[in-house]
Structure formats: structure tokens, C-alpha cells
Amino acid sequence: MPVMDGSVSIQELRKVNSEVKIIAVSGLTQKDKKAKVDDILVQAFLAKPYTAEKLLNTIHEVLNAK
């Protein structure tokens, strides 16, 4: 993103709504992804490429999580 990266975007979203549910998406490798996601609170992570079915299932899981 031209102005801010994903983790900064998430921080800004949390300032607006601390209860926002976030599904992070990245093309990073599994190892890189784990290192980045551990630092930020997200409800789920999708590695690219992903299918529409995987996206829909992830959205469903996040919205229905307690």
C-alpha cells in the first residue's frame, strides 16, 4: 500500500473500532507470515493464493467466533 503497510493499517482501524475483526492476507511465505502475524492481533490469516471457498469459510469462521 502506498501510504501505510498492513500492520499500520490495522493499528489505525483499531483506533476507530477496537472490536474490528481482521483477516490478514499476504503472499509471504509461511515462515515470514508467522513472524509478521505474531506481532499484530488478527482473527485469521490467508496466504495467497487462496480460493473463494477458503475466503468464504474464513469469513464465516471469523464472524461466528466467540
N, C-alpha and C positions, 0 to 999 in steps of 0.2 A: 504494500500500500504506500502511496506516495508521501503521506503526512505522518503516519504512525504505524508501528508494527502491531501484530496481533495482541501481544501482551499489554501494550499501552492502550489499545482499543478496549480491551476487556476491563482494565482499570477505570477508564472513562465511563464505560457502560455501568459499572458497579457504583460509581458516584451518583448516577442518575437513578438507578434502581438496584439496591443491594441484593435483591432477590432474583435478579435476572438469571435465566438458565442459559448456559452457553455450551454449544457443541463446537469444539475447535476442529479445524480441518487443515491438513498440511500435506505437502509432498515430501516431507523429511523422512529419513529412514526410521525404522523402529527405534533404534538406539537414540538418535537425535531427538525424536518426538518425545520419548520418555523424559529426557533431561529437560526439555522446554516445558512440558505439561506439569511436571512436578512442582514448578515454581508458581503456577497460576491455578486458581480453582475453577475447573470446568467440570461439567456434568458428564461429558463424553468427548471422545476424540475419534475422528475419522481420518484414516490415512488415504491419500489419493493413490490410485483411482479407486472410487467406490461406486457401487451400483445404486440405482434409485431405490431398490428394495432395502439395501443396507441403510441408506439415509432415512427412509420412512420408518424402519424398525428402530433406529436410534432415536429419532424424534419421539416416537411413541414411548420408548423406554424412559426418556428424559422427562417427558410431560407427566408420566404416570408414577414416577419415583416419589417416594415419601421423603 
